Amino acid sequence: MAEILPGVHTIDGIDPSPDFSTHVYLLKDKGSTWTLIDTGLPGAHEKVEAYLTKIHVEPTAVKKILITHLHNDHVGSLKRMAKATAARTFAHWIEAAYIAGVPKYDGPGSPPTDGFRVDEVLKDGDTVDAAGGLVAYHTPGHTPGHTSYYQPERKLLFSGDLFFVDGERLVLTTPEYTHHTPTAQISARRMSQLSVDALLTYHGGPLLKNGGPTVRSLVEKF
């Protein structure tokens, strides 16, 4: 758990699996408020709240919770964090339906344990007034409504599970847990067109330098 870039904190240790690291990101807004990207597995809210206490941030200072996609390791603590913070919650309109459980998700990966209705649904290209302005990019493939969030001023890309850092190597998330890998490749190509310094993945990583060139090197291999 640390501030890895100015105003960008990663909350680690929220996944018991020894196979890969998991990162919930806490972002400082331009004022006195904060934004959370994803919430971790059920029970992870305790470590998120403990980290907020550690850095002397009241839970109610978290005003927005942005979700990358529906899998339970990302939304498992959404209901608890939304209650603790009273934050407004955001997700792509496709993912919002699956997170609510209407319809139930039947693809690979673990669906949400509890249904939850997010406050605001996003579409591709929407801007969220958080962390200096985040652009929501629809990056389907891993799940149908998977979303990455881009901070253009600082060239930060919060890529959820579109990418996975395996040791020193950047890859797409394994097909075993991905809805449609060819579509994920298309999304990766699109993200390769952005100017990215830091690539902030959910599992493995993050890559704090040369994010864009690393993504472009990956897509050249498809």
N, C-alpha and C positions, 0 to 999 in steps of 0.2 A: 504494500500500500504506500503510494508515494505520489508526489507531484512530479510527473515525468516531463512536462513542458510547462511554461508559465500559464497558470489557470487551467491546466489539464491534469486531472488526478486519475490514477487507475486504482480500483479497489480489487485486490487479489484475494486468493484464498477462499473463494466462494464456491468452488467446485471440488468435491472430494476426490475426483479422479486424478491419479498420479500421471496420467498419460499426456496431459497437455494443460497449459495454463489458461485461465479464463479471466477476462477483464470486463468489469463494469466500469464505465467512464463517468466521472463527475467533472463538469465544466463550469468555470466561472463565467457568469454573464458580465455585461459591461457595467452594470450597477452593483447592487449588493446581493443579488440573487444568483441561484445556481440551477444547472440543468443536469439531469441524469440520462445516460444512454444505456438502455436495458437494465434489468434488475436481478438477473441470476435465478438460480433454482429456488424452489420453495425452501424457506429458512434462511436464504442469503440476506434477507432484509436485516437480520441481526448484525451481520458484519458491516453492512452499508451504514446502518445507524451508528455503530460503534466508531466507524471511521469519521463520520460527521462530528461526533462528539470529540474525537481526537484532535480534529483541526478547528474546533470551536465554531461549528456551523450548526445552527438550529435546523431541525428537519423541515420546518415551515419555510426556510429560506430557499428550499428546492421548489421552484415554481413550475417546472416542466419535466416530464418524463417522456423521452422519445424511444420508441421500440423499433428495432430493426426487422424482427420477424417473430413468428408465432411460437417457435420451439420453446419447450418448457424451461430450458436452461437460460432463456432470455426473459421469459414472462412469469416464471414461477413465483416470484416475489412481487409481481406488479400490484396485485390487490393490496398487499400489506404496505408497500411503499406509498401507494397512492393515498391510503388512509393515514399513514404517519405524517406525510408531507402536505396533504391537501393540494398536491400539484395537479395541473392539467396534463392529461395523457394524450399521446399522439401515436398514430400508426397509419400506414398505407391503407387505403380503403379495402383492398382485398384481405390483407392480414387482419384488419379490424374485425371482419366477419368471422374469420377462423378463431381469433382470440375470444370472441364472444361465444363461440361454439355453435354458430348458426351460419353455415353447416359445420358439422364436426370435420376436422381435418383427418384425412385417411392416407396421407403421404408418408414418406420416410421421416425418421426423427420423432421425438416425443411431442405429442400435442399438449396444449395447456391442460393442467390439472383442473383448474377452476375457470369457468367462463367469466369474462370481464369486458365491459363495454367501455371503449376508450372515449375520451371527450371530443377529440377532433380527428377527422380522417384526412389523410394527405393524398395528393396525386403527384405524379412526376413533375419536378420543377418547382414545387411549392417552397417558399422560404419561411422558416420558423425563426421568430425573433428570440434567438437564444445564442449564447456564446459569441456574440457579435454578428450573428446571421448565419444560419445553416440552411443549405439547399438540400431538399429531399430528392434523391435520385432513385427512381424505381429500378432495382437491379435484380430482376427475377432469375430463377434458376434453382438456387438452393431451396427456396419456397416461392410460391406464385407471386406474393406481394413483397418479397424481401426489399428492404430499403437501405441505402447507404446515405450518410449525411456528410456534406462537404462544406468546409469553412473556407471560402475563396480568398479572403484577405490573408489568412495565415497558411493556406494550402494544406489543410488538414483533411484527411478522408477517414471517416469512421465507417468501416466497411462491413461490420457485422460478420456474417459467416460466408460472404462472397469469397473471401480469401482465407487461407490458413497458413500460418508460419510453422513449418516443420523443421525445427532446428535452425539451420542457416538458409533454408530453402522456402521460397514462396510458392504455394500451390493453390489450386481451387479446393474447396472442401470436398472430401471424398464422396464419390457417387453413392456410397452406401447410405449416406444421410442427406442426399440431394434429390430434389424433385425431378430436375431435368438438367443434366450436365451441359448439353449443347447450348441451352439457353443461358446458363451461367457463364459459358465462354463468351457469348455475345455481350452480356453485361460487363464482363471483365474487359473486353475490347473497348467498350464505351468509356469505362473508367480510366482506361489507359490514355485517353485523349485529354484528361484533366491534368493541370499542373499540380503535382502533389509532392510535398516535402515529407510529411509524416503520414505513414499508413498505419492506422490504428485499428488493428484486427481484434476480434473478440477472443479467439483462441490462438495461442502462440503469440510471438511478437511482443509488443508492437515494433514497427520499423520507424525509428525517429528521423532517419535521413534517407534520401534517395528513394522515396516511396514510388514516385512516378517511373523512373527508369527501371526499377525492379518489376513493376507491373508490366511495363512494355516488354521487358525481357521474357516474362512469363507468356504473354499472349503471342509472341512470335513463335512459340513452340507448339501452339495448338495445331 
